Amino acid sequence: MLKLTKDEIAFLRWLWTNGGQASLSGKIKPGSTDRMTSAGYIVADVDADRPGTMRYALTEHGREALGV
């Protein structure tokens, strides 16, 4: 299991409090979600309707990491 940083835990909590999904446009450093994505805590997709925006979704594995 990946040892999450405080920032990664905060990001997962942010997703959870937003119903498990959220979009961001230029608000986080590029690559900052790569570890969580490759570990299966979140999924990330480019938002085709809004250029420069990423959509993030919390996975079941991500919920387990939060204990929710």
Buried (B, 14 or more C-beta within 10 A) or exposed (E): EEEBEEEBBEBBBEBBEEEBEBBBEEEEEEEEBEBBBEBEBBBEEEEEEEEEBBBBBBBEBBBEBBEE
